[in-house]
């Protein structure tokens, strides 16, 4: 890509880019990979649905992460969409506490479906995927996963990441609060 636009040379710093991306609220998921004691995982905000037919999604994964070799080896992964009360799990998998591999899984209950990857019991959704394609770009890879199976829990508040913090999003409470401050009163037309 040409770094010169309209005669102005610019370079976006890592810090500036991270600051900009912190303005984008994202749902928090834990990506799990591996089998048995050969497991790892990471906290991400980069999961998106790709298609309904066939059910598939895409996730961006740092190729320097400890999970990357396991993803390449086993070609399967789990997407665990976290509830608002699962901040401790997000923190266990976000890498800041120094836990690695199978140690990140302690303190929670896990199940396995078709692929054998650990899936979090009680997550809003636990999605079992096989790798369909990998597109490597820069430090990350876009991993396209075909959904093999999934488990849905009771609806509840979701965990999100915004402005460098974990935040809870509750549909009923937050929708009502947003409606109070952002929606104009409905226009009423009276018949004459």
Secondary structure in CASP SS format (residue, H / E / C, confidence):
PFRMAT SS
TARGET T0000
AUTHOR 0000-0000-0000
METHOD secondary structure of the structure
MODEL  1
X C 1.00
X C 1.00
X C 1.00
X E 1.00
X E 1.00
X C 1.00
X C 1.00
X E 1.00
X E 1.00
X C 1.00
X C 1.00
X C 1.00
X C 1.00
X H 1.00
X H 1.00
X H 1.00
X H 1.00
X H 1.00
X H 1.00
X H 1.00
X H 1.00
X C 1.00
X C 1.00
X C 1.00
X C 1.00
X E 1.00
X E 1.00
X C 1.00
X E 1.00
X E 1.00
X E 1.00
X E 1.00
X E 1.00
X E 1.00
X E 1.00
X C 1.00
X C 1.00
X E 1.00
X E 1.00
X E 1.00
X E 1.00
X E 1.00
X E 1.00
X E 1.00
X C 1.00
X C 1.00
X E 1.00
X E 1.00
X E 1.00
X E 1.00
X E 1.00
X E 1.00
X C 1.00
X C 1.00
X E 1.00
X E 1.00
X E 1.00
X E 1.00
X E 1.00
X E 1.00
X E 1.00
X E 1.00
X C 1.00
X C 1.00
X C 1.00
X C 1.00
X C 1.00
X H 1.00
X H 1.00
X H 1.00
X H 1.00
X H 1.00
X H 1.00
X H 1.00
X C 1.00
X E 1.00
X E 1.00
X E 1.00
X E 1.00
X E 1.00
X E 1.00
X C 1.00
X E 1.00
X C 1.00
X C 1.00
X C 1.00
X H 1.00
X H 1.00
X H 1.00
X H 1.00
X H 1.00
X H 1.00
X H 1.00
X C 1.00
X C 1.00
X C 1.00
X C 1.00
X C 1.00
X C 1.00
X C 1.00
X H 1.00
X H 1.00
X H 1.00
X H 1.00
X H 1.00
X C 1.00
X C 1.00
X C 1.00
X C 1.00
X E 1.00
X E 1.00
X E 1.00
X C 1.00
X C 1.00
X C 1.00
X C 1.00
X C 1.00
X E 1.00
X E 1.00
X E 1.00
X C 1.00
X C 1.00
X C 1.00
X C 1.00
X E 1.00
X E 1.00
X E 1.00
X E 1.00
X E 1.00
X E 1.00
X E 1.00
X E 1.00
X E 1.00
X E 1.00
X E 1.00
X E 1.00
X E 1.00
X C 1.00
X C 1.00
X E 1.00
X E 1.00
X E 1.00
X E 1.00
X E 1.00
X E 1.00
X E 1.00
X E 1.00
X E 1.00
X E 1.00
X E 1.00
X E 1.00
X E 1.00
X C 1.00
X C 1.00
X C 1.00
X C 1.00
X C 1.00
X E 1.00
X E 1.00
X E 1.00
X E 1.00
X E 1.00
X C 1.00
X C 1.00
X E 1.00
X E 1.00
X E 1.00
X E 1.00
X E 1.00
X C 1.00
X H 1.00
X H 1.00
X H 1.00
X H 1.00
X H 1.00
X H 1.00
X H 1.00
X H 1.00
X H 1.00
X H 1.00
X H 1.00
X H 1.00
X C 1.00
X C 1.00
X C 1.00
X C 1.00
X C 1.00
X C 1.00
X C 1.00
X C 1.00
X C 1.00
X C 1.00
END
